[in-house]
């Protein structure tokens, strides 16, 4: 079939094939595709007097009204910029100054006037997603509806979705993980549903939710709180961070149909995903490349990406920066290998690697070994200065079981080289910094605690 690669084609496609089917739901309401598009057409009139391809920022709560606004802006020719509604006032101000939107829509439908001299984006841009970098302001990833449709199409060849299915929108709509769900369900004629509580077993059972998108911490909470998934559950797509082997094993023991994956904002969500027949060894990888994407590893070990889901570039200083080589490949900061069977294994971030005594150390490898230790739920490894080695690893840990430093070193020696084992293990900070601490904040806390020990 010809894929609907813009908002008008998507409207025609869904109305021709699924008009009376349920499209979007929450705890108290549901809309058919026909009802959704009627509301979108009415709402789009609010945006038509605005300039085409002007950015419109939405502090995007997970709600039906947010999604109606998205499609209404697209039908009016605008660019959707979904933002985290929980940002502080100063963070909001800095981000809005960076974006310079023509209009700002706050939560609860409160609208704020935007910038008189808003910047207009290139015609092909439909969406700007703010993705956090290692330092400074977020990068603004420029994407198209076509990126998400191709993403959904490739995903559906691995994780089947049909009109009788319901996919839970459990991830934020200001991230590609949440945004991509609605395109998967629309392409399949399925229902996307928003729950006020992710771990609501009664809600899950009542609405016969068949598909879930979770990060590892949410999957662990599902298991820990014993939320019962109904017999109709078809797929649990897990991504966003490293996944402890013990969590994967628990999922297998409970017959949970999990799919591990690798994705990024620059590729409109998934790039690689495991199949439903995956073994535990395969689930410890990110899976194989999906249709519509291309993946390779360069000579420096970095993951390179291309394909129909690849973004247009970064919107920065009123320009679209296109960080691609002459063949269109985008080089990520992620390090990885592709094994002989075609499975991608993500090793870590190139920008977190440090050298200790001449050896390259990837903190993510140590973190993975730590969270595979029974009782350790969270681990973060940082580099600290060393007179002897230049830098040495120090680990912050959070868990349900206390280990002595010698016990941890003994356990880690089974999977790590001696130079990879942290010199110091520290308890996870509780109230010493903000909700999203930087690595520098961890380093300052480590320095303070280590000096007190000495």
C-alpha positions as CSV (number, residue, x, y, z in Angstrom):
1,X,0.0,0.0,0.0
2,X,1.0,3.6,-0.4
3,X,1.9,5.0,3.0
4,X,0.1,8.3,4.1
5,X,3.2,10.5,4.5
6,X,1.6,13.8,5.5
7,X,-1.3,14.9,7.7
8,X,-3.8,15.2,4.8
9,X,-3.0,11.7,3.5
10,X,-3.2,10.3,7.0
11,X,-6.6,11.8,7.5
12,X,-7.9,10.4,4.2
13,X,-6.3,7.0,4.8
14,X,-7.8,6.5,8.3
15,X,-11.2,7.8,7.3
16,X,-11.4,5.6,4.3
17,X,-10.4,2.5,6.2
18,X,-11.3,3.0,9.9
19,X,-13.7,5.9,10.2
20,X,-16.0,4.3,12.8
21,X,-13.3,2.5,14.8
22,X,-12.1,3.7,18.1
23,X,-9.0,5.8,17.7
24,X,-8.1,7.6,20.9
25,X,-9.2,7.0,24.5
26,X,-8.6,8.0,28.1
27,X,-10.3,7.0,31.4
28,X,-13.5,8.8,30.7
29,X,-13.8,9.3,26.9
30,X,-13.1,7.8,23.5
31,X,-13.1,9.1,20.0
32,X,-13.5,7.3,16.7
33,X,-11.2,8.3,13.8
34,X,-14.1,10.2,12.3
35,X,-14.8,12.1,15.6
36,X,-11.1,12.9,16.1
37,X,-10.7,14.4,12.6
38,X,-13.9,16.4,13.0
39,X,-12.4,18.0,16.2
40,X,-9.1,18.5,14.5
41,X,-10.7,20.3,11.6
42,X,-12.6,22.6,14.0
43,X,-9.5,23.3,16.1
44,X,-7.2,23.9,13.1
45,X,-9.2,27.1,12.4
46,X,-7.6,28.6,15.6
47,X,-4.2,28.3,13.9
48,X,-4.9,29.2,10.3
49,X,-4.4,32.9,10.8
50,X,-0.9,32.2,11.9
51,X,2.1,32.0,9.5
52,X,2.8,28.7,7.8
53,X,5.7,26.7,9.2
54,X,5.9,28.9,12.3
55,X,6.8,26.9,15.4
56,X,4.0,26.6,18.0
57,X,5.1,25.4,21.4
58,X,2.9,23.1,23.5
59,X,3.7,22.2,27.1
60,X,2.4,18.7,26.4
61,X,0.5,16.9,29.0
62,X,-0.5,13.3,28.0
63,X,-4.1,14.1,27.0
64,X,-6.6,13.8,24.1
65,X,-6.6,17.6,23.8
66,X,-2.9,17.7,23.4
67,X,-3.1,15.3,20.4
68,X,-5.9,17.2,18.9
69,X,-3.8,20.3,19.1
70,X,-0.9,18.5,17.4
71,X,-2.9,17.4,14.4
72,X,-4.7,20.8,14.2
73,X,-1.4,22.7,14.0
74,X,-0.2,20.3,11.3
75,X,-3.4,20.8,9.3
76,X,-3.0,24.6,9.6
77,X,0.6,24.3,8.3
78,X,2.4,25.0,11.5
79,X,5.3,23.2,13.2
80,X,4.6,21.4,16.5
81,X,7.1,21.8,19.3
82,X,6.0,19.6,22.3
83,X,7.7,20.5,25.6
84,X,7.9,19.1,29.1
85,X,5.3,20.8,31.2
86,X,7.3,20.1,34.4
87,X,10.2,22.3,33.4
88,X,11.0,25.0,35.8
89,X,10.2,28.6,34.9
90,X,13.8,29.5,34.1
91,X,14.1,26.3,32.0
92,X,10.9,27.2,30.1
93,X,12.2,30.8,29.5
94,X,15.5,29.6,28.1
95,X,14.0,27.0,25.9
96,X,11.3,29.4,24.5
97,X,14.0,32.0,23.7
98,X,15.9,29.3,21.8
99,X,12.7,28.2,19.8
100,X,11.0,31.7,19.4
101,X,7.6,30.2,18.8
102,X,4.8,32.2,17.3
103,X,2.4,30.9,20.0
104,X,2.8,29.0,23.3
105,X,0.1,26.7,24.6
106,X,0.4,25.9,28.3
107,X,-1.2,23.0,30.1
108,X,-5.0,23.3,30.8
109,X,-5.4,25.1,27.5
110,X,-4.0,28.4,28.8
111,X,-2.4,30.2,25.9
112,X,0.4,32.6,26.0
113,X,1.3,35.0,23.1
114,X,4.6,34.0,21.5
115,X,7.3,36.0,19.8
116,X,6.4,38.8,17.3
117,X,9.3,37.9,15.1
118,X,9.1,34.2,15.2
119,X,11.4,32.1,13.0
120,X,9.8,30.2,10.1
121,X,11.1,26.7,9.4
122,X,11.8,25.0,6.1
123,X,8.6,23.7,4.4
124,X,9.4,20.0,5.0
125,X,9.7,20.3,8.9
126,X,6.6,19.2,10.8
127,X,8.0,18.8,14.3
128,X,10.8,19.9,16.6
129,X,11.6,17.6,19.5
130,X,13.9,18.9,22.3
131,X,16.4,16.2,23.2
132,X,18.8,16.7,26.0
133,X,22.5,16.9,25.2
134,X,25.4,16.2,27.6
135,X,25.8,20.0,28.2
136,X,24.0,23.2,27.5
137,X,20.5,23.7,26.0
138,X,18.6,20.8,24.4
139,X,19.1,20.1,20.7
140,X,16.0,20.7,18.6
141,X,15.5,17.7,16.3
142,X,13.6,18.5,13.1
143,X,11.4,15.7,12.0
144,X,8.5,15.1,9.6
145,X,5.3,13.2,9.8
146,X,6.7,10.9,7.1
147,X,9.6,10.0,9.5
148,X,7.0,8.7,12.0
149,X,4.9,6.9,9.4
150,X,8.0,5.1,8.1
151,X,9.0,4.3,11.7
152,X,5.5,2.9,12.4
153,X,5.5,0.9,9.2
154,X,8.9,-0.8,10.0
155,X,7.8,-1.4,13.6
156,X,4.6,-3.1,12.5
157,X,6.6,-5.7,10.4
158,X,8.2,-6.8,13.7
159,X,5.5,-6.1,16.3
160,X,2.1,-6.7,14.6
161,X,-0.8,-4.3,15.4
162,X,-4.3,-4.7,14.1
163,X,-7.6,-2.7,14.4
164,X,-8.7,-4.7,17.5
165,X,-5.6,-3.7,19.5
166,X,-5.0,-1.0,22.1
167,X,-1.6,0.5,22.7
168,X,-1.1,2.3,26.0
169,X,0.5,5.8,25.7
170,X,2.7,5.5,28.8
171,X,5.6,7.6,27.6
172,X,5.5,11.4,27.4
173,X,4.1,13.0,24.2
174,X,7.0,15.5,24.2
175,X,9.4,12.6,23.5
176,X,9.6,10.5,20.3
177,X,8.8,7.4,22.4
178,X,5.3,8.7,23.2
179,X,4.7,10.5,19.9
180,X,5.5,7.4,17.9
181,X,2.7,5.4,19.5
182,X,-0.1,7.4,18.0
183,X,1.3,6.9,14.5
184,X,1.6,3.1,15.0
185,X,-2.0,2.9,16.0
186,X,-3.3,5.2,13.3
187,X,-1.5,3.3,10.6
188,X,-3.1,0.0,11.9
189,X,-6.5,1.4,12.7
190,X,-6.0,0.6,16.3
191,X,-6.8,2.5,19.6
192,X,-4.3,4.5,21.5
193,X,-5.2,5.0,25.2
194,X,-4.0,7.4,27.9
195,X,-4.1,6.2,31.5
196,X,-3.8,8.6,34.4
197,X,-1.8,5.9,36.3
198,X,0.6,3.7,34.5
199,X,0.4,0.9,37.0
200,X,-3.4,0.6,37.1
201,X,-4.1,-3.1,36.8
202,X,-7.9,-2.5,36.7
203,X,-7.6,0.0,33.9
204,X,-5.3,-2.3,31.9
205,X,-7.7,-5.2,32.3
206,X,-10.9,-3.1,31.7
207,X,-9.5,-1.7,28.4
208,X,-7.9,-4.9,27.2
209,X,-4.6,-3.2,26.5
210,X,-2.5,-5.3,24.1
211,X,0.6,-3.2,23.6
212,X,2.9,-1.3,26.0
213,X,5.9,0.9,25.5
214,X,8.0,1.0,28.7
215,X,11.4,2.0,29.9
216,X,13.3,-0.5,32.1
217,X,12.3,1.3,35.4
218,X,8.6,1.1,34.4
219,X,8.9,-2.6,33.5
220,X,10.5,-3.3,36.9
221,X,7.7,-1.4,38.7
222,X,5.2,-3.5,36.7
223,X,6.8,-6.6,38.0
224,X,7.4,-5.4,41.6
225,X,3.9,-4.2,42.1
226,X,2.5,-7.4,40.5
227,X,0.3,-5.6,38.0
228,X,-1.4,-8.4,36.2
229,X,-1.4,-8.2,32.4
230,X,-4.3,-9.8,30.8
231,X,-4.1,-12.7,28.4
232,X,-4.6,-10.4,25.5
233,X,-1.2,-8.7,26.0
234,X,0.8,-9.1,22.7
235,X,3.9,-7.0,23.1
236,X,5.9,-4.9,25.6
237,X,8.4,-2.7,23.8
238,X,11.3,-1.8,26.2
239,X,13.9,0.9,25.5
240,X,15.4,4.0,26.8
241,X,18.3,2.6,28.8
242,X,20.3,-0.5,29.7
243,X,18.2,-3.4,31.0
244,X,19.4,-5.6,33.8
245,X,19.7,-9.3,32.9
246,X,17.8,-10.2,36.0
247,X,14.8,-8.0,34.8
248,X,14.9,-9.7,31.4
249,X,14.9,-13.1,33.1
250,X,12.0,-12.2,35.4
251,X,10.0,-11.1,32.3
252,X,10.7,-14.4,30.6
253,X,9.8,-16.3,33.8
254,X,6.5,-14.4,33.9
255,X,5.9,-15.0,30.1
256,X,5.9,-11.3,29.4
257,X,6.2,-10.7,25.6
258,X,9.1,-8.2,25.9
259,X,11.0,-6.7,23.0
260,X,14.3,-4.9,23.7
261,X,15.3,-2.1,21.4
262,X,17.6,0.8,20.4
263,X,16.3,4.1,19.2
264,X,16.8,7.8,19.3
265,X,15.0,11.1,18.6
266,X,17.0,11.6,15.4
267,X,15.4,8.4,14.0
268,X,11.8,9.0,15.2
269,X,12.1,6.3,17.9
270,X,13.0,2.7,17.1
271,X,16.0,1.7,15.0
272,X,16.5,-1.9,16.1
273,X,14.2,-4.3,18.0
274,X,14.2,-7.9,19.0
275,X,11.5,-10.3,17.7
276,X,8.8,-12.1,19.8
277,X,10.8,-15.4,19.5
278,X,14.0,-13.8,20.9
279,X,16.1,-15.8,23.4
280,X,17.5,-14.3,26.6
281,X,20.9,-13.8,24.9
282,X,19.2,-11.9,22.0
283,X,17.1,-9.9,24.5
284,X,20.4,-8.7,26.0
285,X,21.0,-6.9,22.7
286,X,19.0,-4.2,20.9
287,X,17.8,-6.6,18.2
288,X,18.1,-6.3,14.5
289,X,17.6,-3.3,12.3
290,X,14.0,-2.6,11.3
291,X,12.7,-1.8,7.8
292,X,13.2,1.7,6.7
293,X,16.4,2.1,8.7
294,X,20.1,1.5,8.0
295,X,22.8,0.9,10.6
296,X,26.5,0.5,10.5
297,X,29.5,0.9,12.8
298,X,32.3,3.3,11.8
299,X,36.1,2.8,12.3
300,X,35.9,4.5,15.7
301,X,33.1,2.1,16.9
302,X,30.3,4.7,16.7
303,X,26.9,3.8,15.5
304,X,25.9,5.5,12.2
305,X,22.3,5.8,11.1
306,X,20.4,6.5,7.8
307,X,17.1,5.7,6.1
308,X,13.6,6.9,5.7
309,X,13.2,7.7,9.4
310,X,16.3,9.8,9.7
311,X,15.7,13.4,10.9
312,X,16.2,16.5,8.7
313,X,18.7,18.1,11.0
314,X,19.0,20.3,14.1
315,X,17.3,23.7,14.3
316,X,19.8,26.0,15.8
317,X,20.2,29.8,15.6
318,X,17.5,30.1,13.0
319,X,19.2,27.6,10.7
320,X,18.7,23.9,9.9
321,X,22.1,22.2,10.6
322,X,22.4,19.0,8.7
323,X,25.1,16.8,10.5
324,X,25.4,14.2,7.8
325,X,28.2,12.9,5.6
326,X,28.0,13.1,1.8
327,X,26.0,9.8,1.7
328,X,23.5,11.1,4.3
329,X,24.8,9.0,7.3
330,X,24.3,10.5,10.8
331,X,27.1,9.6,13.3
332,X,25.8,9.2,16.8
333,X,27.7,9.4,20.1
334,X,26.7,5.8,20.8
335,X,29.3,3.1,20.6
336,X,28.2,-0.4,19.4
337,X,29.0,-3.6,17.6
338,X,26.9,-5.7,15.2
339,X,27.4,-9.4,15.8
340,X,27.6,-12.1,13.1
341,X,23.9,-12.7,13.3
342,X,23.0,-9.0,12.8
343,X,22.1,-8.1,16.4
344,X,23.2,-4.6,17.6
345,X,24.9,-4.4,20.9
346,X,25.2,-0.9,22.4
347,X,28.3,-0.5,24.4
348,X,28.0,3.0,25.7
349,X,28.5,6.7,24.8
350,X,31.6,8.0,23.2
351,X,31.3,11.2,25.1
352,X,31.4,9.4,28.4
353,X,34.5,7.3,27.7
354,X,37.6,8.1,29.7
355,X,41.2,6.8,29.8
356,X,42.6,5.2,33.0
357,X,46.3,4.2,32.9
358,X,46.2,3.9,29.1
359,X,43.0,1.8,29.1
360,X,39.7,3.0,27.6
361,X,36.9,2.8,30.1
362,X,33.2,2.9,29.1
363,X,31.1,3.7,32.2
364,X,28.1,2.0,30.7
365,X,29.8,-1.4,30.7
366,X,30.5,-1.1,34.4
367,X,27.0,0.1,35.1
368,X,25.6,-2.9,33.3
369,X,27.7,-5.3,35.4
370,X,26.6,-3.5,38.5
371,X,22.8,-3.6,37.8
372,X,23.2,-7.3,37.0
373,X,24.2,-7.8,40.7
374,X,21.2,-9.0,42.7
375,X,19.6,-6.2,44.7
376,X,21.2,-3.3,42.8
377,X,18.5,-1.3,41.1
378,X,20.4,1.7,39.8
379,X,24.1,2.4,39.1
380,X,26.0,5.4,37.7
381,X,29.8,5.4,37.1
382,X,31.8,8.6,36.8
383,X,35.5,9.4,36.3
384,X,37.4,11.0,39.1
385,X,41.0,12.4,38.9
386,X,43.8,10.1,39.9
387,X,47.5,11.1,40.3
388,X,48.6,7.6,39.4
389,X,46.2,6.7,36.5
390,X,44.9,10.1,35.3
391,X,41.3,9.0,36.0
392,X,39.6,6.2,37.9
393,X,36.0,5.0,38.0
394,X,33.7,5.7,41.0
395,X,30.2,4.2,41.3
396,X,27.0,5.5,42.8
397,X,24.6,2.7,43.7
398,X,20.9,2.4,44.8
399,X,19.5,-1.0,45.8
400,X,17.7,-3.2,48.2
401,X,20.8,-5.0,49.5
402,X,24.0,-3.6,51.1
403,X,27.3,-5.0,49.9
404,X,30.7,-4.2,51.3
405,X,33.3,-2.9,48.9
406,X,35.3,-6.1,48.9
407,X,32.1,-8.1,48.1
408,X,31.3,-5.9,45.2
409,X,34.8,-6.1,43.8
410,X,34.6,-9.9,44.0
411,X,31.3,-10.0,42.2
412,X,32.4,-7.6,39.5
413,X,35.7,-9.5,38.9
414,X,33.6,-12.3,37.3
415,X,32.6,-9.9,34.4
416,X,35.0,-7.0,34.4
417,X,38.7,-6.5,33.9
418,X,40.6,-5.4,37.1
419,X,41.1,-1.9,35.7
420,X,37.3,-1.5,35.1
421,X,36.4,-2.2,38.7
422,X,35.5,1.1,40.6
423,X,37.9,2.3,43.3
424,X,35.0,3.6,45.4
425,X,31.3,2.7,45.8
426,X,29.0,5.4,47.1
427,X,25.3,5.4,48.1
428,X,22.9,7.1,45.6
429,X,22.3,10.7,46.6
430,X,18.9,11.4,48.0
431,X,18.2,15.1,48.2
432,X,21.6,16.6,47.3
433,X,20.6,17.9,43.9
434,X,17.9,18.5,41.3
435,X,15.5,16.1,39.7
436,X,17.8,15.6,36.7
437,X,21.4,15.9,38.0
438,X,24.4,16.4,35.7
439,X,27.5,14.2,35.8
440,X,29.3,17.2,37.2
441,X,26.9,17.3,40.2
442,X,27.7,13.6,40.8
443,X,31.4,14.4,40.6
444,X,31.1,17.2,43.2
445,X,29.2,14.9,45.6
446,X,31.8,12.2,45.1
447,X,34.6,14.5,45.7
448,X,33.0,15.8,48.9
449,X,32.2,12.3,50.2
450,X,35.6,10.9,49.3
451,X,37.4,13.8,51.1
452,X,35.3,13.1,54.2
453,X,36.4,9.4,54.1
454,X,40.0,10.5,54.0
